[in-house]
Amino acid sequence: MMAFRFRHIAGVLFLLSLLFAGSGAEIKAAPQGIFPSRIPPKLFPADPGLSSARRQAAIRAGRFPQAAYVYTRRKAVFLLNGDRSCTVSLQDEIYIRKASFTFSSFGRNQFRKAKVILPNGRWFETVPSGLPSLPAGTFLTLTGTVKVASPHHLPLQQISYDMQKSAPIAGFEIGFSPQFRHKFYHVPDSLTGSRREAGGRIVYSWEGTIQPLVPCLSETYPRSSRMRLVLTTLTSWKDLHRWALSTMKPEEQLDDFSRNQLRKLISGVSDPAEKVRRIYDHLNRIRYLTVPVGEAKFRPQQISAMLRNGYGDCKDKSNALYVFCRELGIPAERVLVNSNGQVDPAFPSWQFNHMIVHIPELPGFPDGLWLDAAGGEAPFGELPAGTLDSVGLVLSGQPQFRKVEVGDPEKIHSRIREHLKISPDGKVDLQVRLSGLFASRFRRFLSTSGNRLRSELENLLDSLIPGSEMQFFQFHSNSSYYDFRARLPLAHFLPAMVVRSEFVKPFIPNSIPRPIRLYDGHQLTFSRRVVAEGRSFKDFSWQIRRERYFAELKVQGDQIDYSFGLIRVGDNQISPLLYKEIRSALNQLRLRLNSIQEARK
């Protein structure tokens, strides 16, 4: 994704987000044996204290009979230093319940030492990246200390600590300096109720169950729905708002070169909306590139420099669009958002990774207009994935938040429409038309594939028509339309009737534990028409149509039509119950596609 995205904002801030997202070494299945193809570490004889700790861990892990391994305790301490740096101490205790496991090297930057107590009571020490495969009944402790440097450009120090892992967690202890403001998200009330003060720190100790994180493909807000703790030294939105405006103000000027470029762009145009469209389209064509070094993490380029250099990131392009509109007398606002995430206006903290522009009033757009020129993925009037329904901090006047929404839902209706014709000799013509979210993703695919384009397209074709051989491909990037010509391996062969994998994968789990938003909350429709010339199928008609979803199948003569869609309502959250309904309808469609038969002659 794109960045000013203030995503690379603080080497400190977002490095930490990644750092603590993987704060425990991941465990993967491995062959049997304790020390495969490794030099065995030095083993020490059984120690009563360590053996007792292993037995206690086994009892705690027994609450999770289905889990292969359990985090029996996680401990984290965050101490703010006088220079605004932060010292972080981490400890994970893990009990292995089943089979034999090995650890990847993930987490070696956080954890410096591992102590391993084997089932027979003997133990050894090593570094996490040097851990061998381990048998069931092993108990280990990972420890480490990390110093987080003081952020020199941001007016805050901030850490986000993810509390869920890929395995259950039986207990937590979290402590931090009282200078930090803090907030827990999506945690049990019993955890927040355990607060106490000890040793000059705020401490939370909790004996409970934190279930493993279950990711859902195509979900817009997976991270913001995780259980997590955010620590920050920011005291108010006003402080952050003032800092952001002062950081950007030096680059809000137009020089003669920039003004000449603006005049060329709007030459011969009187309609304000068309002027904005031309500016937007030009900025969209500029290569997206970010150089997050020093102040460049936060301060946009000079507008003339971006135009001359031919590259810019989201803050560069948004600032240029804002200044150009201001030069034309068109009110506009720069807005900080969290692309593919959420913002909590009730808790002042750094929550942003992207910048877009809002135009409150423009002829032809009575509900205002949101523009994201960063990556060249969305045509004028549409939004790419990641920002719809998010809340952004407006960088003008006094601090205020504005919701990113569109007046006409049809403008963000995402569609894939396919027309597949199969001739008796095995020739295939496939035409695909994309709009909305899928068109944005296709443009991104074209812009990033480079010389891999043909092989990528062959893989795409094989996923649509297994066994086919591509003979011709043409795409039309402006209209997001493309077509294939291919040949099937056998004449009179009919490919399996399938629903696009993009729609199937999010519904693989039997259930979900919490409401989710799929496909950025867009309304979406997939439809495919298959015409098998010279064939005749049994007539059949079936449909399910509800307020939030539909699935349809119609078979007649040589033609098969089927479709599946999610209908947007409000913020388009899908509850666990609705998820099961949609999953059932999708599976019914797939079963009926598999049952299509030819008519008897």
C-alpha positions as CSV (number, residue, x, y, z in Angstrom):
1,M,0.0,0.0,0.0
2,M,1.0,3.6,-0.3
3,A,2.6,5.5,2.4
4,F,2.8,9.2,3.8
5,R,0.8,7.6,4.2
6,F,2.4,8.7,7.4
7,R,2.8,4.9,7.5
8,H,6.5,5.1,7.7
9,I,6.1,7.9,10.0
10,A,8.2,7.1,12.8
11,G,10.8,4.7,12.4
12,V,10.0,4.4,16.0
13,L,6.2,4.4,16.0
14,F,5.4,1.9,13.2
15,L,8.5,-0.1,13.7
16,L,7.1,-0.8,17.1
17,S,3.7,-1.7,15.7
18,L,5.5,-4.5,13.7
19,L,7.8,-5.3,16.5
20,F,5.2,-6.1,19.1
21,A,2.8,-7.6,16.6
22,G,5.2,-10.6,16.5
23,S,6.5,-10.4,20.0
24,G,6.5,-14.2,20.5
25,A,8.4,-16.7,18.4
26,E,6.0,-18.4,16.1
27,I,5.7,-22.2,16.4
28,K,5.5,-24.5,13.4
29,A,5.1,-28.2,13.1
30,A,8.4,-30.1,12.7
31,P,9.7,-33.7,12.4
32,Q,10.1,-35.8,15.5
33,G,13.4,-35.5,17.5
34,I,14.8,-33.0,19.8
35,F,18.0,-31.9,18.0
36,P,17.6,-32.6,14.2
37,S,20.8,-31.7,12.3
38,R,22.0,-29.3,15.0
39,I,24.8,-29.3,17.5
40,P,23.1,-30.2,20.8
41,P,23.2,-27.4,23.4
42,K,24.7,-28.1,26.8
43,L,22.1,-29.9,28.9
44,F,21.9,-29.2,32.7
45,P,20.5,-31.7,35.2
46,A,17.0,-31.3,36.5
47,D,16.4,-28.4,38.8
48,P,13.5,-28.7,41.3
49,G,12.4,-25.1,40.9
50,L,12.3,-25.3,37.1
51,S,10.6,-28.7,37.2
52,S,7.9,-27.2,39.4
53,A,7.4,-24.3,37.0
54,R,7.0,-26.7,34.2
55,R,4.4,-28.7,36.1
56,Q,2.4,-25.5,36.9
57,A,2.6,-24.5,33.3
58,A,1.2,-27.9,32.3
59,I,-1.8,-27.4,34.6
60,R,-2.5,-23.9,33.2
61,A,-2.2,-25.2,29.6
62,G,-4.6,-28.0,30.5
63,R,-7.4,-25.6,30.1
64,F,-6.9,-25.7,26.4
65,P,-7.1,-29.4,25.4
66,Q,-7.3,-28.7,21.7
67,A,-4.3,-26.4,21.5
68,A,-1.0,-27.7,20.4
69,Y,0.8,-25.1,22.5
70,V,-0.2,-22.4,25.0
71,Y,1.2,-19.1,26.1
72,T,0.9,-19.8,29.9
73,R,2.0,-16.3,30.7
74,R,3.1,-13.1,28.9
75,K,4.8,-10.3,30.6
76,A,5.7,-6.8,29.2
77,V,7.1,-3.7,30.9
78,F,7.3,-0.3,29.2
79,L,9.4,2.3,31.0
80,L,9.6,5.8,29.6
81,N,13.0,7.4,30.0
82,G,13.8,11.1,30.5
83,D,14.8,11.6,26.8
84,R,11.4,10.1,25.7
85,S,13.1,6.9,24.7
86,C,11.4,3.7,26.0
87,T,12.9,0.6,27.5
88,V,10.8,-2.5,26.8
89,S,11.2,-5.8,28.7
90,L,9.4,-8.8,27.4
91,Q,8.9,-12.4,28.7
92,D,6.8,-15.2,27.1
93,E,6.2,-18.5,28.8
94,I,5.1,-21.3,26.4
95,Y,4.1,-24.9,27.2
96,I,4.1,-27.4,24.3
97,R,1.2,-29.8,24.6
98,K,1.2,-31.8,21.4
99,A,3.6,-33.4,19.0
100,S,7.0,-31.9,18.3
101,F,7.6,-28.3,17.4
102,T,10.3,-26.0,16.1
103,F,10.5,-22.2,16.2
104,S,11.2,-19.8,13.4
105,S,13.6,-17.0,13.8
106,F,10.8,-14.4,14.1
107,G,11.1,-12.4,17.3
108,R,14.9,-12.7,17.6
109,N,15.1,-8.9,17.7
110,Q,12.9,-8.8,20.7
111,F,13.9,-12.0,22.6
112,R,17.6,-12.4,23.4
113,K,17.5,-15.6,25.4
114,A,15.5,-18.8,25.6
115,K,15.4,-21.2,28.6
116,V,14.1,-24.7,27.7
117,I,12.9,-27.2,30.3
118,L,12.4,-30.7,28.7
119,P,9.9,-33.2,29.9
120,N,12.5,-35.2,31.8
121,G,13.4,-32.1,33.8
122,R,16.8,-31.4,32.2
123,W,17.2,-27.9,30.7
124,F,19.4,-25.7,28.5
125,E,19.7,-22.1,27.4
126,T,20.1,-20.8,23.9
127,V,19.0,-17.9,21.6
128,P,15.5,-18.1,20.1
129,S,16.8,-18.4,16.5
130,G,18.8,-21.4,17.6
131,L,16.0,-23.4,19.2
132,P,15.8,-27.0,18.0
133,S,12.6,-29.0,17.5
134,L,10.9,-29.6,20.9
135,P,8.8,-32.5,22.1
136,A,5.4,-32.3,23.8
137,G,5.7,-31.5,27.5
138,T,8.5,-28.9,27.0
139,F,8.2,-25.6,28.8
140,L,10.2,-22.6,27.7
141,T,10.7,-19.0,28.6
142,L,11.7,-16.3,26.1
143,T,13.1,-13.1,27.5
144,G,14.6,-9.9,26.1
145,T,14.9,-6.1,26.4
146,V,14.5,-3.6,23.6
147,K,15.3,0.1,23.8
148,V,13.1,2.2,21.6
149,A,14.7,5.5,20.5
150,S,13.1,8.9,21.1
151,P,11.1,10.1,18.1
152,H,12.9,13.2,17.0
153,H,10.2,14.5,14.6
154,L,6.9,13.4,16.2
155,P,5.6,15.3,19.3
156,L,5.0,12.0,21.1
157,Q,6.3,8.6,22.0
158,Q,3.8,5.8,21.3
159,I,3.7,2.0,21.4
160,S,1.0,-0.4,20.3
161,Y,1.2,-3.9,21.9
162,D,-0.9,-6.7,20.3
163,M,-2.2,-9.1,22.9
164,Q,-3.4,-11.9,20.7
165,K,-1.2,-14.6,19.3
166,S,-1.7,-17.7,17.1
167,A,-2.3,-19.8,20.2
168,P,-4.3,-19.3,23.4
169,I,-2.9,-17.1,26.2
170,A,-3.6,-18.1,29.9
171,G,-2.4,-15.0,31.7
172,F,-0.9,-11.5,31.3
173,E,1.1,-9.0,33.3
174,I,1.6,-5.6,31.8
175,G,3.3,-2.7,33.5
176,F,4.2,0.8,32.3
177,S,5.3,4.2,33.4
178,P,2.5,6.4,34.7
179,Q,3.6,9.2,32.2
180,F,2.0,7.1,29.5
181,R,-1.7,7.6,28.7
182,H,-3.1,4.3,27.8
183,K,-6.1,2.5,26.4
184,F,-7.1,-1.2,26.0
185,Y,-9.1,-2.3,22.9
186,H,-11.4,-5.3,22.7
187,V,-10.2,-6.8,26.1
188,P,-12.4,-8.4,28.8
189,D,-13.6,-6.1,31.6
190,S,-11.9,-8.4,34.1
191,L,-8.5,-7.4,32.6
192,T,-9.1,-3.6,32.8
193,G,-10.5,-4.1,36.3
194,S,-7.2,-5.5,37.6
195,R,-5.4,-2.2,37.5
196,R,-3.1,-1.4,40.4
197,E,0.0,0.7,41.1
198,A,3.3,-1.0,42.2
199,G,6.9,0.2,42.1
200,G,6.0,3.5,40.5
201,R,4.3,1.8,37.6
202,I,0.7,1.1,36.5
203,V,0.3,-2.7,36.4
204,Y,-2.4,-5.0,35.0
205,S,-2.3,-8.7,36.0
206,W,-4.9,-11.0,34.6
207,E,-5.6,-14.7,34.8
208,G,-8.0,-15.6,32.1
209,T,-8.2,-16.7,28.5
210,I,-7.3,-14.7,25.4
211,Q,-8.4,-16.7,22.4
212,P,-6.1,-17.0,19.3
213,L,-6.4,-14.4,16.6
214,V,-8.4,-15.8,13.7
215,P,-7.7,-13.8,10.6
216,C,-10.4,-13.4,8.0
217,L,-9.4,-12.8,4.4
218,S,-10.6,-9.6,2.7
219,E,-11.5,-8.0,6.1
220,T,-10.8,-4.3,6.1
221,Y,-10.1,-3.9,9.8
222,P,-8.3,-7.0,11.1
223,R,-5.7,-5.2,13.1
224,S,-8.0,-2.7,14.8
225,S,-10.3,-5.5,16.0
226,R,-7.4,-7.2,17.8
227,M,-7.0,-7.1,21.5
228,R,-4.3,-4.5,22.1
229,L,-2.9,-1.9,24.4
230,V,-1.9,1.6,23.1
231,L,0.5,3.7,25.1
232,T,1.1,7.3,24.2
233,T,2.5,10.6,25.6
234,L,0.2,12.7,23.4
235,T,-2.1,14.7,25.6
236,S,-4.7,16.2,23.2
237,W,-5.8,16.2,19.5
238,K,-5.1,20.0,19.6
239,D,-1.4,19.3,20.1
240,L,-1.2,16.9,17.2
241,H,-3.3,19.1,15.0
242,R,-1.1,22.1,15.7
243,W,2.1,20.0,15.0
244,A,0.7,18.7,11.7
245,L,-0.3,22.1,10.4
246,S,3.1,23.6,11.3
247,T,4.9,20.7,9.7
248,M,3.0,21.1,6.4
249,K,2.7,24.9,6.2
250,P,6.2,25.6,4.6
251,E,5.2,23.5,1.6
252,E,1.9,25.2,0.9
253,Q,3.3,27.7,-1.5
254,L,3.2,27.8,-5.3
255,D,6.1,29.1,-7.4
256,D,6.0,30.2,-11.0
257,F,6.7,26.7,-12.3
258,S,3.8,25.2,-10.3
259,R,1.4,28.0,-11.4
260,N,2.4,27.4,-15.0
261,Q,1.7,23.7,-14.6
262,L,-1.7,24.5,-13.1
263,R,-2.6,26.9,-15.9
264,K,-1.8,24.2,-18.5
265,L,-3.9,21.6,-16.7
266,I,-7.0,23.8,-16.6
267,S,-6.6,25.6,-19.9
268,G,-9.9,26.2,-21.7
269,V,-12.0,24.8,-18.8
270,S,-14.5,26.9,-16.9
271,D,-16.4,24.2,-14.9
272,P,-14.8,23.9,-11.4
273,A,-15.5,20.1,-11.2
274,E,-13.7,19.6,-14.5
275,K,-10.7,21.6,-13.3
276,V,-10.5,19.5,-10.2
277,R,-10.8,16.3,-12.3
278,R,-7.9,17.4,-14.5
279,I,-5.7,18.2,-11.5
280,Y,-6.6,14.9,-9.9
281,D,-6.0,12.8,-13.0
282,H,-2.6,14.5,-13.5
283,L,-1.6,13.8,-9.9
284,N,-2.8,10.2,-10.2
285,R,-0.5,9.7,-13.1
286,I,2.6,10.8,-11.1
287,R,4.5,7.8,-9.9
288,Y,3.8,6.8,-6.3
289,L,7.1,6.8,-4.4
290,T,7.9,7.6,-0.8
291,V,11.2,8.6,0.7
292,P,10.7,8.3,4.5
293,V,13.9,9.8,5.7
294,G,14.1,12.4,8.5
295,E,11.5,15.2,8.1
296,A,10.5,13.7,4.7
297,K,8.5,11.2,6.8
298,F,6.1,13.9,7.7
299,R,6.7,17.0,5.6
300,P,5.6,16.9,1.9
301,Q,7.9,17.8,-0.9
302,Q,7.7,21.2,-2.5
303,I,5.0,21.0,-5.1
304,S,7.3,22.1,-7.9
305,A,9.9,19.5,-6.8
306,M,7.2,16.7,-7.0
307,L,6.1,17.9,-10.4
308,R,9.7,18.1,-11.7
309,N,10.8,14.8,-10.1
310,G,7.7,12.9,-11.3
311,Y,7.1,11.1,-8.1
312,G,5.4,11.6,-4.8
313,D,3.6,9.9,-1.9
314,C,0.1,10.5,-0.4
315,K,1.0,13.6,1.6
316,D,2.9,15.1,-1.5
317,K,-0.1,14.6,-3.8
318,S,-2.8,15.5,-1.3
319,N,-0.9,18.7,-0.4
320,A,-0.6,19.7,-4.1
321,L,-4.3,19.0,-4.7
322,Y,-5.2,21.1,-1.7
323,V,-3.0,24.0,-2.7
324,F,-4.2,23.9,-6.3
325,C,-7.8,24.0,-5.3
326,R,-7.1,26.8,-2.9
327,E,-5.5,28.7,-5.8
328,L,-8.6,28.3,-7.8
329,G,-10.9,29.4,-5.0
330,I,-12.3,25.9,-4.4
331,P,-12.5,25.1,-0.6
332,A,-10.7,21.9,0.2
333,E,-9.3,20.0,3.2
334,R,-6.4,17.7,3.8
335,V,-7.5,14.8,6.0
336,L,-5.4,12.2,7.9
337,V,-7.0,8.8,7.9
338,N,-6.1,5.2,8.9
339,S,-6.2,3.3,5.6
340,N,-7.4,-0.3,6.3
341,G,-7.9,0.6,9.9
342,Q,-10.0,2.7,12.3
343,V,-9.5,5.9,14.3
344,D,-10.7,6.4,17.8
345,P,-11.5,10.1,18.3
346,A,-12.0,9.5,22.0
347,F,-8.3,8.7,22.6
348,P,-5.8,11.3,21.3
349,S,-2.9,9.3,19.8
350,W,-1.1,8.7,16.5
351,Q,-3.5,6.6,14.5
352,F,-2.9,7.6,10.9
353,N,-1.1,6.2,7.9
354,H,-2.5,8.0,5.0
355,M,-3.7,11.4,3.7
356,I,-6.5,12.2,1.4
357,V,-8.5,15.3,0.4
358,H,-12.1,16.4,1.0
359,I,-13.9,19.0,-1.1
360,P,-17.0,20.0,0.9
361,E,-18.8,21.6,-2.1
362,L,-18.4,21.2,-5.8
363,P,-20.9,21.5,-8.7
364,G,-22.2,18.0,-9.5
365,F,-21.3,16.7,-6.1
366,P,-23.8,18.1,-3.6
367,D,-22.7,15.7,-0.8
368,G,-19.0,16.7,-1.3
369,L,-16.2,14.8,-2.9
370,W,-13.4,12.6,-1.4
371,L,-10.3,12.2,-3.5
372,D,-7.3,9.9,-3.0
373,A,-4.7,10.6,-5.7
374,A,-1.9,8.6,-4.1
375,G,-1.7,5.3,-6.0
376,G,-3.6,6.0,-9.2
377,E,-6.1,3.2,-8.4
378,A,-9.4,5.1,-8.4
379,P,-11.0,7.1,-11.1
380,F,-12.3,10.6,-10.3
381,G,-15.3,10.3,-7.9
382,E,-14.4,6.9,-6.6
383,L,-12.3,5.7,-3.7
384,P,-9.7,2.9,-3.6
385,A,-9.8,0.2,-1.0
386,G,-9.1,1.1,2.6
387,T,-10.7,4.5,3.4
388,L,-14.4,4.1,3.0
389,D,-16.3,4.7,6.2
390,S,-13.2,5.6,8.1
391,V,-13.0,8.7,10.2
392,G,-10.3,11.3,9.5
393,L,-8.7,14.2,11.3
394,V,-9.3,17.4,9.2
395,L,-6.2,19.6,9.0
396,S,-7.8,23.0,9.0
397,G,-9.3,25.3,11.6
398,Q,-9.8,23.6,14.9
399,P,-9.4,19.8,15.3
400,Q,-12.4,18.0,14.0
401,F,-13.2,14.5,12.6
402,R,-15.0,13.7,9.4
403,K,-16.4,10.4,8.2
404,V,-15.3,9.3,4.7
405,E,-18.5,8.5,2.8
406,V,-19.9,8.9,-0.6
407,G,-23.3,10.3,-1.5
408,D,-24.0,7.9,-4.3
409,P,-23.5,4.2,-3.2
410,E,-23.6,3.1,-6.9
411,K,-20.3,4.9,-7.5
412,I,-18.6,2.5,-5.1
413,H,-20.4,-0.6,-6.2
414,S,-17.7,-3.2,-6.9
415,R,-18.4,-5.6,-9.7
416,I,-16.8,-8.5,-11.6
417,R,-18.8,-9.3,-14.7
418,E,-17.6,-12.2,-16.8
419,H,-18.8,-13.6,-20.2
420,L,-17.3,-17.0,-21.1
421,K,-18.0,-18.5,-24.5
422,I,-16.9,-22.1,-25.4
423,S,-17.0,-23.3,-28.9
424,P,-17.4,-27.0,-29.8
425,D,-13.7,-27.2,-30.9
426,G,-12.5,-26.1,-27.5
427,K,-11.9,-22.4,-28.3
428,V,-12.6,-20.1,-25.4
429,D,-13.4,-16.4,-25.3
430,L,-13.5,-14.7,-21.9
431,Q,-14.4,-11.1,-21.4
432,V,-14.1,-9.5,-17.9
433,R,-15.4,-6.1,-16.9
434,L,-14.4,-4.7,-13.5
435,S,-15.6,-1.7,-11.5
436,G,-15.1,-0.3,-8.0
437,L,-12.8,-2.1,-5.6
438,F,-11.9,-4.8,-8.1
439,A,-11.0,-2.3,-10.8
440,S,-8.7,-0.5,-8.3
441,R,-7.0,-3.8,-7.5
442,F,-6.6,-4.7,-11.1
443,R,-4.9,-1.4,-11.8
444,R,-2.6,-2.0,-8.9
445,F,-1.9,-5.5,-10.4
446,L,-1.0,-4.0,-13.8
447,S,1.2,-1.3,-12.2
448,T,3.2,-3.8,-10.2
449,S,3.4,-6.9,-12.4
450,G,6.0,-5.5,-14.8
451,N,7.7,-8.3,-16.9
452,R,5.8,-10.9,-14.9
453,L,2.5,-9.9,-16.5
454,R,2.1,-12.8,-18.9
455,S,2.9,-15.5,-16.3
456,E,0.6,-13.8,-13.8
457,L,-2.2,-13.7,-16.4
458,E,-1.7,-17.3,-17.3
459,N,-2.1,-18.2,-13.6
460,L,-5.2,-16.1,-13.5
461,L,-6.7,-17.8,-16.5
462,D,-5.9,-21.2,-15.1
463,S,-7.8,-20.3,-11.9
464,L,-10.8,-19.3,-14.0
465,I,-10.6,-22.1,-16.6
466,P,-8.4,-24.9,-15.3
467,G,-6.4,-26.7,-18.0
468,S,-6.7,-24.0,-20.6
469,E,-3.9,-22.5,-22.6
470,M,-3.8,-18.7,-23.2
471,Q,-3.5,-17.7,-26.8
472,F,-4.4,-14.0,-26.6
473,F,-4.8,-11.3,-23.9
474,Q,-5.7,-7.7,-24.0
475,F,-6.5,-5.2,-21.3
476,H,-7.9,-1.7,-21.3
477,S,-6.7,-0.1,-18.1
478,N,-8.9,3.1,-18.4
479,S,-12.1,1.1,-18.6
480,S,-10.9,-1.8,-16.4
481,Y,-11.9,-4.3,-19.1
482,Y,-9.9,-7.2,-20.4
483,D,-10.4,-10.3,-22.5
484,F,-8.8,-13.7,-23.0
485,R,-8.7,-16.1,-25.9
486,A,-7.7,-19.6,-24.9
487,R,-8.0,-23.2,-25.9
488,L,-9.2,-26.0,-23.7
489,P,-7.3,-29.3,-23.4
490,L,-10.1,-31.3,-24.9
491,A,-12.9,-30.5,-27.4
492,H,-16.4,-30.6,-25.8
493,F,-14.8,-30.2,-22.4
494,L,-16.7,-28.1,-19.9
495,P,-14.6,-26.4,-17.2
496,A,-15.8,-26.8,-13.6
497,M,-18.4,-24.1,-12.7
498,V,-16.8,-22.2,-9.8
499,V,-17.3,-19.0,-7.9
500,R,-14.4,-16.6,-7.9
501,S,-11.9,-17.5,-5.2
502,E,-12.0,-13.8,-4.0
503,F,-15.5,-14.5,-2.7
504,V,-15.0,-18.0,-1.4
505,K,-11.9,-17.5,0.7
506,P,-13.4,-15.1,3.3
507,F,-16.0,-17.7,4.1
508,I,-13.8,-20.7,4.6
509,P,-14.0,-20.7,8.5
510,N,-17.2,-22.2,9.9
511,S,-17.8,-19.2,12.0
512,I,-16.3,-15.9,13.2
513,P,-16.1,-14.6,16.8
514,R,-17.0,-10.9,16.1
515,P,-18.5,-8.6,13.5
516,I,-16.3,-8.0,10.5
517,R,-16.3,-5.8,7.4
518,L,-15.4,-7.5,4.1
519,Y,-14.1,-5.8,0.9
520,D,-13.8,-2.4,2.6
521,G,-17.6,-2.4,3.1
522,H,-18.3,-2.0,-0.6
523,Q,-21.4,-3.4,-2.1
524,L,-20.2,-6.0,-4.5
525,T,-21.5,-8.3,-7.2
526,F,-20.0,-11.2,-9.1
527,S,-21.7,-12.5,-12.1
528,R,-20.7,-15.0,-14.8
529,R,-22.4,-16.1,-18.0
530,V,-21.2,-19.3,-19.6
531,V,-22.3,-20.1,-23.2
532,A,-21.3,-23.6,-24.3
533,E,-22.1,-23.7,-28.0
534,G,-23.5,-27.0,-29.3
535,R,-24.5,-28.2,-25.8
536,S,-27.8,-28.3,-24.1
537,F,-28.4,-28.4,-20.3
538,K,-31.3,-29.3,-18.1
539,D,-33.3,-26.2,-17.4
540,F,-32.9,-25.1,-13.8
541,S,-33.6,-22.0,-11.7
542,W,-32.7,-21.2,-8.1
543,Q,-32.1,-18.1,-6.0
544,I,-31.7,-16.8,-2.5
545,R,-32.3,-13.0,-2.0
546,R,-32.1,-11.3,1.4
547,E,-31.6,-7.7,2.5
548,R,-27.8,-8.2,2.8
549,Y,-26.9,-10.8,0.2
550,F,-28.1,-12.8,-2.7
551,A,-27.1,-15.9,-4.8
552,E,-28.7,-16.9,-8.1
553,L,-28.4,-19.6,-10.7
554,K,-30.3,-20.0,-14.0
555,V,-29.6,-22.7,-16.6
556,Q,-31.4,-22.7,-19.9
557,G,-30.4,-24.3,-23.2
558,D,-26.6,-23.7,-23.8
559,Q,-26.4,-20.9,-21.3
560,I,-25.5,-20.9,-17.6
561,D,-25.9,-17.7,-15.6
562,Y,-24.9,-17.4,-11.9
563,S,-24.2,-14.6,-9.5
564,F,-23.4,-13.8,-5.9
565,G,-23.4,-10.5,-4.1
566,L,-23.2,-8.6,-0.8
567,I,-25.5,-5.6,-0.4
568,R,-24.3,-2.6,1.4
569,V,-26.2,-1.4,4.5
570,G,-24.8,1.3,6.7
571,D,-21.2,0.5,7.5
572,N,-21.7,-3.0,6.1
573,Q,-20.6,-4.9,9.1
574,I,-21.3,-8.6,9.0
575,S,-22.3,-10.2,12.3
576,P,-21.4,-13.8,13.2
577,L,-25.0,-14.9,12.5
578,L,-25.1,-13.1,9.2
579,Y,-21.7,-14.6,8.3
580,K,-23.1,-18.1,8.7
581,E,-26.2,-17.3,6.5
582,I,-24.0,-15.9,3.7
583,R,-21.6,-18.8,4.0
584,S,-24.5,-21.2,3.7
585,A,-26.0,-19.4,0.6
586,L,-22.6,-19.4,-1.1
587,N,-22.1,-23.1,-0.4
588,Q,-25.6,-23.9,-1.8
589,L,-24.7,-22.0,-5.0
590,R,-21.5,-24.0,-5.3
591,L,-23.3,-27.3,-4.8
592,R,-25.9,-26.5,-7.4
593,L,-23.2,-25.5,-9.9
594,N,-21.6,-28.9,-9.4
595,S,-24.9,-30.6,-10.1
596,I,-25.5,-29.1,-13.6
597,Q,-26.2,-31.8,-16.1
598,E,-26.7,-32.0,-19.8
599,A,-30.2,-32.6,-21.1
600,R,-30.9,-36.0,-22.6
601,K,-31.0,-36.0,-26.4
